[in-house]
Amino acid sequence: MQFTIHQLEEWKDIVNQIIPNLQHNILLLKGNLGSGKTTFSQFLLKELGSSDEISSPTYSIVNEYDTPKGKVFHFDLYRLKSVEEAYDFGIEEYLDNGYLSIIEWPEIYTDELEGYDFHEMIITNTESGREIEFN
């Protein structure tokens, strides 16, 4: 699926088209700084029914949210220097026990996802807005 957005409010439409297509419990979010990964996650969590205050997990590495369908874990692996750091905070335990795990900056952990089914979303900033590709 591919989308183009020009305004913040359009994230809600994108989320509503993606939710019915979420077949796996892991969603990788890729994109440059400021591309909208966390903004997308905020819209997604709200549409999934979370009433929690949703914030970037940049410093905490993982935030946990409640939804009617179960726990959603939101990761930001940007600051990790090695895959061992992901193991140190127990990433596998999270991935195996949530309704959905959203992983921003997943590159350091991607090789470890062999054997897992996951979706990937790539957000690219353009001069006129954002291009989104969802697999």
N, C-alpha and C positions, 0 to 999 in steps of 0.2 A: 504494500500500500504506500502511496506517495501523496504528500500534502504540501501545500504552500500556505503560509499564513503571513498576514501583514499587521494584524492588531492582536493585542493581548487576549481579548475576549474570544478569539478564534480557537484558542487552546481547548476550550470546552467542547467545541464541535469535534475537534480531533480526538479528544479523549472518548467522547461518546461513540465514535466510529471504531476506536481501538478496543474498548472494553469487551465487546462481543467476540473479538478475535483473540483474546488472551486465553490460550490453551495450555500454557506452561506457567509454572510458578516462579520463573526467573525472567526479569526484563533488564537487559543491558542498555544503558543510555550512553551514547557517544556523541561528542561534539566539543567544540572549542569553549574556552571560558566565555561565559555570558551568552551562550547559545540558547539557553532556556531549559536545561535539563531539570533543574530544581523547580522551575515554574510549571513545567509539564507535570512533575510529580505532585505538586500541590493541587493542581486541577484534578489529576487522576484520583488522589486520595479523597478529595471532597466528593467526587462522583461515585466513589466506592462506598460512601456513607460515613467516612471518618469525621468525627466532630472534634478531633484533637487539633491543637495548634501545630501547624506543619512548618518546619524550618529546615534549613540546609544542614546536613550531617557533616559538614566540612571539618569541624573540630571534634565532634563526638565519634566520627567514623560511621556510626550506625544509629539511626533513630527508629523507634518502634511505635507503630500506630495501630489502633483498634478500628476494625470495620465490621459490619454485620457478617461478612463472609470469613473473617478470621484476621489474624495478625498480618500486618504488612511491615516489612523491614526495608528501610531506605538507607543504602550505603553510599559513601563517598570515599573511594579508594585513592583519591588524588595524592594524598600525603604519604601513602605507604611507599617505602623504599624497597621492599622485597615481599615475595609471596609468603614468607615465613611470618611476617607481621599479620597477615590475614588469618593464618592458622592460629596465631597467638590469641587473637580475640574471639576465636571460635566461629569463623564464618560458615563452616560446614554445618554446624548445629543450627544456625539461623536458616540456611538454605533448605534444610530438611524439615523445618518445623513451622513454616509460615504459609499463609494463603498466597502471598506474593513477596518476592524480594526484588527490589529495584536497585540496580547497581550503577551508580555514576562512576565514570573513569574506571571501567572494568579491565583495562588492558593488562594490568599486572597479574590479574587472576584468570584471564581467559583460558590459558592452557589447562588450568585445573578443572575447567568445566566439562572436560571430556566425560561423556556418559550422562550428562545432564541435558535435558531439553530446555531450550530457552528462546526468548524473543530478543531481537536486537533492534534498537531504534537509533538512527543517526540524524542529528540535527545540524544543519549547515546554515550559517549566517550568509545572507546575500545582501546586495545593495537595497533591494526592495522588500526584504522580509526574511523569512526562514523557510528552508526546504527541509522536509521531514520524510525520512524513509523508514517504514516499519516492516519488519520481517517476522 
